[in-house]
Amino acid sequence: MQIGMIGLGRMGGNMARRLMRGGHAVVVHDRDPEAIAALAADGATGAASLDDFVRALQPPRAAWLMVPAGDPTDGLVRDLAERFEHGDTIIDGGNSHYTDDVRRALALRARGVHYVDAGTSGGVWGLARGYSLMIGGPPEAVARLEPIFQTLAPGDDGLPPTAGRTGGTADRGYLHCGPAGAGHFVKMVHNGIEYGLMQAYAEGFDLLRHAGTLQQPPGFEYAFDLPDVAEVWRHGSVVGSWLLDLTAEALAENPDLSNYSGVVQDSGEGRWTIETAMDEAVPVHVLAAALFARFRSRQQQTFADQVLSAMRFKFGGHVEPGKESKA
């Protein structure tokens, strides 16, 4: 199947490569000519302009956007809508707010252009592991794009389906969640939960690191080897997870995490999760506390913050403020 990809950063570029490895024809466009050239060298069709990009796609066209949420995505959706025809599809794989998806879908419907939102999780590891996809949009458009979702998703990753489940696509790593905005809504909550999980690990390792300050009888002082603790938890523990795997890797590389300052940024989804919880009158104590802990990290950093920062770098390639030029 042919697919267009706009935005060739950490995730977009690797998604294009995974699609090509899966046998799809990929047309790519980006503001950075070097990014286009790199994908073209891997077998993609490079397009220097948006007009070239649209001309290279065969109707019914499909364009996947991996650009920052807000104005950049809105602008691209408008520009593509002006060039697209009835039956074409625009897919937003970034981290848009679900209400923006609904607004765009309604505007594009009048032009006969389909709008699909695809909440995408997988970070810098998605090329090898695949991407978990949470999809919103009209059933007919989603069905036509299923070969794309099948290729991007993990597929048979060796993890058996939950006992009692039969059918569906969720066990292969992609799910049509509902109409426009549903995919990004599920991804928003996913990221809110991610904040809470990360914060729990971070605080736990901070407790372990400072156990030596306890007033203990002579000979009963604790000095835990954090890389070893992380490693033993990875094997048979109920707190095992991919986030723990990445934390163990970071601690093995540098047990005191001195290469991280502990200034922890937050993305829009964490804030949107809390705002939505307020709209729904649903208490989310842990998720809210995890978000506020990130705010606090920008004023005073702890070892827990360094653990958080290490996790963010490991799964998403997120570089701390001030270190971008060194990355």
N, C-alpha and C positions, 0 to 999 in steps of 0.2 A: 504494500500500500504506500501511496505517496503522502508525505506530511511535511508541512513547513514549520520551522522552529525559529522564533525570534527571541534573542537574549541568550548569549552563549557563555554565560558566567560559570560559576562552580557547578551548578546543577544542570543548566540548559545545555551546555556543551557535552556533558557526559550522557545526558538523556538522548541527544542526537546520535552520539556514538553507539549507545545501546540499541537504538532503533536500527541503525545501519547494520550492526552485527546480527540483528534479527531479520535482515533481508528487506527492510523498507527503504524506499527512496526518500531522501531527506533534502529539503531546500532550506538553507540557513541564511539568516540576516542578523546583523548586529551593528551597533554604532562604531565598533572597533574593527577596522579592516583586518588586523592581524588575527582576530578571533575567527573571522570568516575564512581567512586563508588556512588556518590550522585545521578547521573542519573540512574544507575543500580538499586538503591534502589527505584526509582520512576517507574521502570518497563522497562527501556531500556536494550538492550543487550550491555554489556560493552566489549570493545576490547582493550587489553593492548598494542598491536602493530598494525602497519599498515597492516601487513600480516593477522593478526587475523581479522581485520576490513573487509578486502576484502573477506576473506573466509566466513564471516558471512552474506554477502550480496548475494542474489539470482539474477542471470542474468535475464533480463538486469539490471545491477546495477545502482544505483543513489547515488552519494555522494555529500552532501552540505557542502561547506567549509565556516567557519566563523572565519577566521584568519586575521592578519594584512595584508594590501596590500603590494605589492612589492615582495621582496625576499621570505618571508614566504609562500605567496600564490603560487609564481612560483615554489618553491621547492616541495610543496605538489602536485601541478598539475603534475609535472614531475614524482614524485614517484607513484602517482596513475595511470598515463598513462602507466607506465611500467607494472602495475599489472592488468589493466582493459582490457576488450576484446571488440570486435566489437559490437556496439549497446549500450554499457554502456554510462553513462552520468556523467559529472562533473559539478556541479553548484557552482559558486563563489557568495556567498551572502555578501561578504565583500564590501569594498569601493575601488575597483581597478579602475585604469584609463582605460577609454574605449579603448585606443590604445593597452593596454596589453591584453584586452579581444580578440581583433581582432587577435593579434599575436598568442595567445594560441589556438584560434579556428582553425586557419590555420594549426598549428602544429598537433593538435589532429585529424583533418579531415583525414590526411594521415593514421592514425591508425584506423579509423572507430569509434572513440570515440566522442560523442557529447559534446559540451561545451555550457553551458548556464550561462549567467550573470544575477544576480537578485539584483538590487539595493533595499535595505531593509531599511525602515524607521519605527520607532516605539519605539526605545530605550528600556528602562527598563520597559515600560508599555505594551509592545507588548503581553505578556502572557495573559493579561486580555482583552486588546483592540484590539488585532490583529495587523498585520504588513502591511503597504502599500508596495506593491511589483511592481517594475518596471523591466520588464524582457526582455532580449535579447537572441537570439539564433534561431536555426532551428525550423520551425513550428512543425515538427513531434516529436522532443524531448520535446518541450514546451507542446504540447498536451498530451503526455504521463504523464507528471508531474502535470497536472492540478489538480488532487485530493490533491496534496501537497499544491499548491498555494491556493486552495479554503480553506483549513484548516488554513493556516497561516494568510490569509487575514482577515480583519474585517467581511466580509460578510454583512449581513443585520444589519447595525449598527444604524438603525432608521433614517438615513439621506436620504430623498428621492432623486432620480436622478434629475439632472438639467432638467428643463422644456424643452420639445422638444426632449430629448434623447430617443432612443429606442435601445435595444439590447446591446451587448458587456459586458465586465466584469469590466470595470473601476469603475462602481458604487458599486461594491463589494470589491474594494480595491486592485485589481491586474490587470496588463495590459501587454500584449505582445507588446513591443514597436518597434520591428524590429529585424534585424540580430544581430550577436554577437557584444557586446559593446553598443547597443542601450539602454539597461536597465541602465547601469552604466552612460551613457551620461545623461539620463533624471534625474537620482539620483544626479549627479554632479550639474546640474542646480538647482535642488530642494534645495540642501544644500547651494548654492550661494544665493538663494532667502531667505533661512532661516537666513543667516547672516544679510541680509538687514532688515528683519522684527525684528529680535532681537535687532539690533542696534537702530532702530526707537523707540521701547519700552524703551530701556535703556536710551536714550537721553531724552525722554519725562519725565520719572520719575526723572531724574537728574534735569531738569528744575523745576519740581514741588517742589523737595526737597529744592532748593535754592531760592524759591520765596520770602522767608523772608528777603533776602538781598536787595530787591528792595527799592528804596527811595519812600515811600508812606506817605501820610498825616497821622497824629496820628489817630489811631483807624481803619485804613485801611490796617494794616499789614496782610500778609497771612501766615498761618501755616497749610499746608495741611496734612491731615491724609492719608498717601500713601496707607495703606491697604484698607481704605474706598474708595479712588479714584479707585484703581484697581478693587474693588468689584462692584462699580456702573457701570464701563465700561463693566463688564462682562454681564450686563443685558440690552439688547436692543441696545447697541452701535454698530456702524459700525466697530469699531476696536476690537470687541470681537474675541477671537481665543483660541485654546488650549494653545498656548504660554502665552497668557494673564492669563489663568486659573492658569498655573504653577507659573507665576510671582506673582499673587495674593496670592497663597499658601505660597510662600517664604516670602512675606512681612508680612503676618499674623503670621507666625512663629517668625519673627524677623524684625520689621519695619526698623531698620537701617542696616540690612544685615551685621552686624559686624562679622558674622561667615564666610564671604567671603572676601578674600583679594582684589579681582578685577583683578588678573592676568588671562587673558583670552587666552587660547590656540586656535589654529586653526587646522582643519583637512585638509587633502590634497585636498578635493573637492572644498573648497573655492578658493584655489590658482589655481586649474585646471580650474575652471570656468572663472577666469580672463584671464588666458593664452588662453583658447579657444575663448573667446571674442576677443582677439587681433588677433588670427588666422582668425576669421570670419569678422573682422573689424566692430564689433557691439559694440556701446557704452554702458557700464554698470557702470555708475557713482556711483550709490548707492551701488551696490555690491562691487565695488573696495574700496570705502570709508569705508565700513563695515569691510573688511578684514584688511585694513591699521589701523583702530581703534584698532583691536586686537593686532597688532604689537606694537602700542603705549602703550597699557595697560601693557606691560611688562617692561616699563620704568617708568611710572607714572600712578597711578591708580585713578579713579574717582568713584563716586557713580554709575554712569552709568555702569562702568566696574563690580562693585559688582552685579548689576542687571543682567548683561549678565552672569556672573559666576553662579549666582543662577539659572537662566534658564537652563544653560547647565547641572547643577547637577540634576535639577528636571526632565528633559526629558530624559537624557542619562546616568545619574550616573557619569558624568565626574568630577573627583576630581581635585582640584587645585594642581599645582606642589608643592611638599614639604609636602602635606597632605595625600599622598597615603597610607602611613603606618598607618594612623589613621582612614582610611575609613573602 
